């Protein structure tokens, strides 16, 4: 099923959420009674969609839909989308966001950082006066993230492997895809991924999922290695990492998760897991040679997508503020945008 079939409702979800200031869950450490704590004061660009990272990646969703389907009947609200993006992605707003990031080096590390890079890459790929305008406004925040990543990676002795926002593999893979990193930081990201994961084997896939995962620890790692290993080496690495795949052994990663309560904010993360797994499974399959492993991953990707997609447009804020992004990834997986000039 193509993304175009969902472009209009996904755009409506994104527009509604990135302009909705409340409810809001600010990850903000209060250090003074004099601080202005209204979401728009802290984050004039990314005040909506409940939390900062969701706002950033719902902006990404809106730009991606414009890039893919703007000017077509699939996206009748293109003008409204451009107007909101013009209002949010201004130099003044992004200067405030960049200063906030620089002043709080662990804020949204690394998940929100990676989505900001992805948003900028999407704006740049959109092109034209609009995309260039938005990407230019985002540049100070991108430079802040690049510096923060460069400072953090040497200290990140161990990866975070669980299936929530601090997951290291997902964020660094997304950062590499963006093409927005400086040459030195990109090299450091690649080296860190290899140092963390190149020797991994016999992943405990039977431990997954955890009760509130929206990312698969094993699949995000494998998908990150897809970015840094040549296809032949990736296939050999995957044989060691998930040795039962080629033999046809049961694998929990290929089984659609049971979601007992869609409205529970934490259990509902498992809806995102179905979609993030679909994207990772599809991307991994596309990177592998024809054979039984590729076939199994393709089939599992389709089953996960079919299970997760109906949950996106439920009218429930607990999922409305973020889930469509992961549906878009599953329908239209990210590909590297290419290194910036």
C-alpha positions as MATLAB code, in Angstrom:
seq = 'XXXXXXXXXXXXXXXXXXXXXXXXXXXXXXXXXXXXXXXXXXXXXXXXXXXXXXXXXXXXXXXXXXXXXXXXXXXXXXXXXXXXXXXXXXXXXXXXXXXXXXXXXXXXXXXXXXXXXXXXXXXXXXXXXXXXXXXXXXXXXXXXXXXXXXXXXXXXXXXXXXXXXXXXXXXXXXXXXXXXXXXXXXXXXXXXXXXXXXXXXXXXXXXXXXXXXXXXXXXXXXXXXXXXXXXXXXXXXXXXXXXXXXXXXXXXXXXXXXXXXXXXXXXXXXXXXXXXXXXXXXXXXXXXXXXXXXXXXXXXXXXXXXXXXXXXXXXXXXXXXXXXXXXXXXXXXXXXXXXXX';
ca = [
       0.000    0.000    0.000;
       1.566    3.350   -0.994;
       2.019    6.323    1.301;
      -0.079    8.386   -1.117;
      -3.193    6.512    0.010;
      -2.701    7.974    3.499;
      -1.188   11.349    2.643;
      -4.262   13.470    3.358;
      -5.235   11.982    6.752;
      -1.605   11.784    7.878;
      -1.113   15.444    6.987;
      -4.233   16.370    8.935;
      -2.899   14.471   11.959;
       0.460   16.206   11.709;
      -1.086   19.671   11.341;
      -3.445   19.146   14.248;
      -0.716   17.927   16.543;
       2.186   20.265   15.855;
      -0.130   23.216   16.486;
      -1.651   21.729   19.673;
       0.184   23.165   22.671;
      -1.664   21.202   25.352;
      -1.543   18.600   26.770;
       2.209   18.892   26.951;
       4.954   16.848   28.589;
       8.054   19.075   28.712;
      11.301   17.297   29.554;
      12.531   20.449   31.235;
      14.558   20.746   34.429;
      13.325   23.796   36.330;
      16.261   25.660   37.852;
      14.671   28.960   38.820;
      11.338   30.401   39.901;
      11.789   33.038   37.213;
      11.693   30.646   34.269;
       8.957   30.957   31.667;
       7.576   27.459   31.381;
       4.849   27.744   28.753;
       5.670   25.312   25.914;
       5.766   28.104   23.316;
       8.278   30.028   25.436;
      10.612   27.067   25.753;
      10.134   25.759   22.214;
       8.678   28.273   19.759;
       9.095   25.866   16.835;
       8.414   22.510   18.501;
       5.875   23.270   21.208;
       3.128   20.924   20.006;
       2.435   17.199   19.696;
       2.784   16.538   23.449;
       6.604   16.408   23.579;
       9.579   17.846   21.740;
      10.689   14.776   19.832;
       7.157   13.997   18.631;
       6.772   17.566   17.431;
      10.035   17.334   15.508;
       9.184   14.089   13.782;
       5.615   15.141   13.025;
       7.144   18.187   11.304;
       9.311   15.694    9.413;
       6.174   13.782    8.414;
       4.545   16.933    7.074;
       7.595   17.861    4.984;
       7.912   14.319    3.691;
       4.293   14.292    2.590;
       4.795   17.637    0.861;
       7.910   16.364   -0.877;
       6.287   13.151   -2.006;
       2.761   14.329   -2.758;
       2.557   18.128   -2.707;
       0.756   19.458   -5.744;
      -1.165   16.214   -6.254;
      -4.738   15.264   -5.370;
      -3.327   12.987   -2.659;
      -2.487   16.046   -0.528;
      -5.205   18.705   -0.814;
      -3.986   20.555    2.336;
      -0.552   21.392    0.957;
      -1.033   25.142    1.307;
      -2.036   24.800    4.957;
       1.005   22.628    5.597;
       3.348   25.166    4.032;
       1.788   27.982    6.058;
       2.322   26.159    9.368;
       5.874   25.185    8.479;
       6.613   28.786    7.501;
       5.263   29.898   10.860;
       7.252   27.381   12.890;
      10.533   26.968   11.019;
      11.779   30.547   11.189;
      15.340   31.708   11.955;
      14.263   33.296   15.236;
      12.355   30.221   16.422;
      15.168   27.866   15.489;
      17.794   30.090   17.095;
      15.898   29.639   20.358;
      15.707   25.879   19.823;
      19.433   25.716   19.045;
      20.301   27.652   22.192;
      18.125   25.322   24.257;
      19.981   22.299   22.862;
      23.410   23.800   23.461;
      22.523   24.728   27.039;
      21.219   21.224   27.849;
      23.617   18.685   26.317;
      21.609   15.614   27.312;
      18.199   16.929   26.253;
      16.590   14.492   23.781;
      19.835   12.561   23.373;
      19.981   10.846   20.934;
      16.422   10.304   19.625;
      15.311   13.904   19.299;
      18.690   14.895   17.890;
      18.368   12.316   15.131;
      14.861   13.416   14.188;
      15.994   17.028   13.948;
      18.684   15.919   11.489;
      16.084   13.914    9.564;
      13.744   16.903    9.441;
      16.490   19.114    8.046;
      17.421   16.528    5.444;
      13.788   16.255    4.383;
      13.538   20.028    4.024;
      16.705   20.092    1.954;
      15.477   17.239   -0.231;
      12.144   19.024   -0.677;
      14.104   21.788   -2.375;
      12.761   24.952   -3.915;
      12.408   28.203   -1.991;
      10.367   26.576    0.771;
      12.703   23.687    1.492;
      15.784   25.863    1.315;
      14.172   28.396    3.646;
      13.288   25.774    6.244;
      16.613   23.952    5.996;
      18.481   27.227    6.344;
      16.534   28.150    9.458;
      17.290   24.726   10.951;
      21.039   24.992   10.328;
      22.010   26.434   13.763;
      20.128   23.629   15.501;
      21.775   21.047   13.222;
      25.187   22.496   14.009;
      24.374   22.267   17.713;
      23.388   18.601   17.356;
      26.526   17.850   15.350;
      28.680   19.330   18.113;
      26.721   17.543   20.831;
      27.066   14.208   19.036;
      30.792   14.732   18.531;
      31.218   15.475   22.247;
      29.025   12.576   23.414;
      30.201    9.685   21.225;
      33.684    9.308   22.779;
      32.027    8.977   26.189;
      29.343    6.519   25.030;
      31.267    3.398   25.993;
      28.182    1.207   25.835;
      25.077    1.435   23.646;
      21.566    1.754   25.038;
      19.827   -1.336   23.719;
      16.254   -1.144   25.026;
      13.264   -0.388   22.825;
      12.498    3.190   23.816;
      13.721    6.687   22.991;
      17.334    6.407   24.238;
      18.006    3.448   21.901;
      21.406    4.127   20.372;
      21.161    2.139   17.156;
      17.918    3.677   15.915;
      19.076    7.257   16.443;
      22.531    6.830   14.947;
      21.113    5.040   11.915;
      18.674    7.901   11.403;
      21.498   10.405   11.812;
      23.568    8.671    9.134;
      20.643    8.600    6.721;
      20.210   12.346    7.049;
      23.475   13.313    5.409;
      23.486   16.367    7.672;
      26.490   15.466    9.820;
      29.926   16.965    9.363;
      32.504   14.566    7.939;
      34.201   14.082   11.296;
      31.001   13.407   13.202;
      29.716   11.032   10.545;
      32.970    9.097   10.735;
      32.668    8.958   14.532;
      29.097    7.641   14.270;
      30.154    4.868   11.891;
      33.102    3.920   14.064;
      30.951    3.838   17.188;
      28.328    1.609   15.570;
      31.018   -0.833   14.496;
      32.699   -0.797   17.902;
      29.392   -1.456   19.634;
      27.856   -4.040   17.348;
      30.260   -5.616   14.829;
      31.082   -8.582   17.078;
      27.546   -9.211   18.335;
      26.119  -12.692   17.835;
      23.229  -14.850   19.029;
      20.904  -11.963   19.823;
      18.316  -12.863   22.499;
      15.407  -12.295   20.144;
      13.170  -14.479   22.322;
      13.276  -11.731   24.971;
      11.348   -9.377   22.711;
       9.147   -7.507   22.943;
       9.330   -5.766   26.265;
       6.047   -4.405   27.572;
       6.389   -0.843   26.292;
       8.770   -1.083   23.336;
       8.159    0.936   20.229;
      11.519   -0.119   18.798;
      13.003   -3.590   18.532;
      16.442   -3.710   20.165;
      17.601   -6.474   17.816;
      16.137   -5.078   14.606;
      17.278   -1.505   15.228;
      20.789   -2.849   15.725;
      20.618   -4.914   12.540;
      19.210   -1.963   10.619;
      21.995    0.269   11.912;
      24.570   -2.260   10.741;
      22.905   -2.179    7.333;
      24.116    1.417    7.104;
      27.768    0.598    7.795;
      28.352   -2.860    6.272;
      28.518   -3.846    2.610;
      25.686   -6.236    1.609;
      27.841   -9.384    1.622;
      29.300   -8.561    5.025;
      25.849   -7.631    6.345;
      24.492  -11.035    5.324;
      27.328  -12.803    7.168;
      26.863  -10.593   10.233;
      23.109  -11.281   10.282;
      23.729  -15.033   10.085;
      25.720  -14.781   13.309;
      23.388  -12.285   14.958;
      20.141  -14.181   14.243;
      21.404  -17.671   13.336;
      17.966  -19.292   13.221;
      16.638  -17.146   10.387;
      18.226  -19.052    7.511;
      17.273  -22.412    9.034;
      13.629  -21.407    9.304;
      13.570  -21.591   13.101;
      10.819  -19.646   14.900;
      11.820  -16.065   15.635;
       9.922  -13.747   17.966;
      11.000  -10.725   15.922;
       8.856  -11.933   13.035;
       5.709  -12.383   15.120;
       3.273   -9.468   15.337;
       3.076   -8.170   18.933;
      -0.152   -8.457   20.905;
      -1.457   -5.005   21.931;
      -3.964   -5.496   24.730;
      -4.936   -1.835   25.232;
      -4.463    0.636   22.403;
      -5.362    3.604   24.616;
      -2.774    2.893   27.309;
       0.141    5.276   26.619;
       2.807    2.673   27.420;
       1.172   -0.519   26.161;
       0.212    1.504   23.089;
       3.914    1.842   22.295;
       3.606   -1.684   20.933;
       1.544   -0.272   18.061;
       4.605    1.732   17.111;
       6.681   -1.419   17.435;
       4.621   -3.120   14.751;
       5.342   -0.231   12.397;
       8.993    0.366   13.275;
       9.597   -3.361   12.889;
       7.875   -3.285    9.491;
      10.222   -0.518    8.343;
      13.359   -2.230    9.661;
      12.374   -5.646    8.288;
      11.682   -4.184    4.870;
      14.926   -2.214    4.776;
      16.947   -5.224    5.863;
      15.244   -7.457    3.306;
      16.013   -4.977    0.541;
      19.694   -5.012    1.537;
      20.029   -8.824    1.421;
      20.424  -11.169   -1.535;
      17.496  -13.267   -2.690;
      16.948  -16.284   -0.489;
      14.974  -17.649    2.459;
      16.071  -14.946    4.913;
      15.002  -12.131    2.605;
      11.681  -13.880    1.986;
      10.997  -14.329    5.705;
      11.803  -10.699    6.462;
       9.603   -9.459    3.603;
       6.655  -11.557    4.736;
       7.035  -10.434    8.349;
       7.243   -6.793    7.273;
       3.923   -7.115    5.478;
       2.250   -8.778    8.462;
       3.481   -6.087   10.863;
       2.370   -3.277    8.568;
      -1.093   -4.781    8.149;
      -1.463   -5.073   11.926;
      -0.212   -1.591   12.813;
      -1.637    0.609   10.093;
      -5.318    0.545   11.178;
      -4.352    1.972   14.576;
      -2.926    5.226   13.202;
      -6.163    7.154   12.699;
      -8.078    6.329   15.872;
      -8.779    9.842   17.143;
      -6.937    9.073   20.390;
      -4.295   11.625   21.359;
      -2.120    8.984   23.017;
      -1.274    7.645   19.559;
      -2.310   10.515   17.284;
       0.633   12.653   18.378;
       3.302   10.274   17.061;
       2.202    7.038   15.411;
       1.677    8.335   11.858;
       5.404    9.043   11.612;
       6.196    5.368   12.064;
       3.464    4.399    9.654;
       5.134    6.629    7.063;
       8.488    4.941    7.747;
       6.882    1.542    7.231;
       5.124    2.584    4.017;
       8.058    4.549    2.631;
      11.314    3.594    4.416;
      14.050    6.140    4.752;
      16.903    6.107    2.297;
      20.078    8.132    2.669;
      19.545   11.645    1.405;
      23.249   12.022    0.666;
      26.021   14.063    2.156;
      25.399   17.785    2.283;
      27.481   19.986   -0.014;
];
